[in-house]
Amino acid sequence: MEEKVVNAIQDEYPDDFSWCYGCGRLNSDGHHFRTGWDGEQTVTIFQPEEKHMALPGFVYGGIIASLIDCHGTGSAALALHRKNGHEPGEGTEPPRFVTASLNVEFLKPTPDRVPLKAVGTVQEIHPKKWKVSAEVFAEGAICARGEVVAVVMPDSFLKK
C-alpha cells in the first residue's frame, strides 16, 4: 500500500507563499513535497523520477537536501500551528518558516524510483526558532539524515 500525507501543512499556505520549488503546490515545475503529522513526528513522502537521477540507479543528493530542507520548514510550521491550537485541514492559515541553517549527512547511496520517506522530530528552541531533525528512508533503510533550523518568516518577506 502506498503511503501518502493527508492534510499537509503546505495545503494551508496562502497562494502568495505556495511557489517554493520544493514544496509549493502552485509551482508546476516543483517537487510538491507535502508534510503532515504521523503521531508526534512529521512525515513527507516523495517519489523520485528519472529526472532526479545522479547516475543510473541513484537519486541526486540535491533532491535529498531539498527534501530535508522543505520537510524541516514544513515540520516547524506544523509544530507552531499545533502549539497555537490548530491542525492542518481546519482552514486556519499556518505560520510560515524559512531556513536559517541546513545540515545534511549522506549515509548511503539512495536508490532511485522508490518512494523516499522523510521523518522528522521537532524541538522548539526559541519562540521564533525551531530545530527539526530528519531522517530519509528508502525501502526502510536510512539513507540520509539532516537538521534544519527554521525561523518564522520575517515580515519583510510579505508583499507590501
Backbone hydrogen bonds, N-H to C=O, Kabsch-Sander energy under -0.5 kcal/mol:
donor,donor_aa,acceptor,acceptor_aa,energy
6,V,4,K,-0.5
9,I,35,T,-2.6
11,D,8,A,-1.0
12,E,9,I,-1.6
13,Y,9,I,-0.5
13,Y,10,Q,-0.7
17,F,14,P,-2.2
18,S,15,D,-1.7
24,G,20,C,-2.2
26,L,18,S,-2.5
27,N,24,G,-1.0
28,S,26,L,-1.0
30,G,27,N,-1.5
31,H,21,Y,-2.6
33,F,22,G,-2.6
36,G,43,V,-2.2
38,D,41,Q,-3.2
41,Q,38,D,-1.6
42,T,120,G,-2.2
43,V,36,G,-2.6
44,T,118,A,-1.9
45,I,34,R,-0.6
46,F,116,L,-2.7
52,H,49,E,-2.2
53,M,50,E,-1.5
54,A,55,L,-0.6
54,A,58,F,-2.7
55,L,58,F,-0.8
58,F,55,L,-2.7
59,V,110,T,-2.8
60,Y,52,H,-3.1
63,I,60,Y,-1.1
64,I,60,Y,-1.1
65,A,61,G,-2.5
66,S,62,G,-2.3
67,L,63,I,-2.6
68,I,64,I,-2.4
69,D,65,A,-2.6
70,C,66,S,-2.7
71,H,67,L,-2.4
72,G,68,I,-2.2
73,T,69,D,-2.1
74,G,70,C,-2.5
75,S,71,H,-2.5
76,A,72,G,-2.2
77,A,73,T,-2.1
78,L,74,G,-2.4
79,A,75,S,-2.5
80,L,76,A,-2.5
81,H,77,A,-2.4
82,R,78,L,-2.6
83,K,79,A,-2.5
84,N,80,L,-2.0
85,G,82,R,-2.1
86,H,81,H,-2.5
90,E,87,E,-1.5
98,V,151,V,-2.6
100,A,149,V,-3.4
101,S,149,V,-1.6
103,N,147,E,-2.3
105,E,145,R,-3.4
106,F,104,V,-0.5
107,L,105,E,-0.6
107,L,143,C,-2.6
108,K,143,C,-1.8
112,D,57,G,-1.5
116,L,46,F,-3.7
117,K,137,F,-2.4
118,A,44,T,-3.0
118,A,116,L,-0.5
119,V,117,K,-0.5
119,V,135,E,-2.7
120,G,42,T,-2.5
121,T,133,S,-2.4
123,Q,131,K,-2.7
125,I,129,K,-2.1
126,H,129,K,-1.4
129,K,126,H,-1.5
130,W,150,A,-2.8
131,K,123,Q,-3.1
132,V,148,V,-2.9
133,S,121,T,-2.5
134,A,146,G,-3.0
135,E,119,V,-2.0
136,V,144,A,-3.1
137,F,117,K,-2.6
137,F,135,E,-0.5
138,A,141,A,-2.4
139,E,115,P,-0.7
141,A,138,A,-2.0
143,C,136,V,-3.2
144,A,136,V,-1.4
145,R,105,E,-2.3
146,G,134,A,-2.7
147,E,103,N,-2.3
148,V,132,V,-2.5
149,V,101,S,-2.1
150,A,130,W,-3.0
150,A,148,V,-0.6
151,V,98,V,-2.7
152,V,128,K,-2.2
153,M,96,R,-3.1
157,F,154,P,-2.0
158,L,155,D,-1.9
